[in-house]
Amino acid sequence: MSIQIAFHHERPISPAAILSLCNQQAAADARTIAQTELMLQEGLTVGVWADQQLIGFSRAVTVGRLCAYIKEVVVDKRYPQTRIGQKLINHLLKELKQVEIIHLLCARDLLTDRGTDVRKDTGTWLFQHKKASDLSSPA
């Protein structure tokens, strides 16, 4: 099995494939194809494929270089214990290296082995790049 990770602008991600992955999740939303197409045009979306099948995706929305939000990390249920979620986040974090603060809306277990400061902050996980470590942290 060949695994490939790429951004939507490098390898287009099918809206139907995203909806199929989302429908596997217990908390699947009622997103339409049109809404998914719009989502792919905004922000930064990364996918992971096993051969030709999309088996995971994640997306980030940025506010310039000030902050970003990693909004979704969705992995096909047939691929447990493969660290695909962590690979997706790592791929986004590399691309977001100029962003000082990144809010991660995902499970804590996806944030291991970061080599960065991660802490619980108002219901989300907050990631700060080492270069921003001199920022004062919120109370």
LINGISUL-V162825 format. One record per helix or strand of 3 or more residues. SS is the DSSP state (hx for helix, st for strand). FROM is the first residue (numbers start at 0). TO is the last residue. If there is no record, write none. Layout:
BEGIN
{{SS & FROM & TO} {SS & FROM & TO}}
END
This chain:
BEGIN
{{st & 2 & 6} {hx & 14 & 23} {hx & 32 & 40} {st & 43 & 49} {st & 52 & 62} {st & 66 & 74} {hx & 83 & 94} {st & 100 & 103} {hx & 107 & 110} {st & 116 & 120} {st & 123 & 127} {hx & 129 & 131}}
END
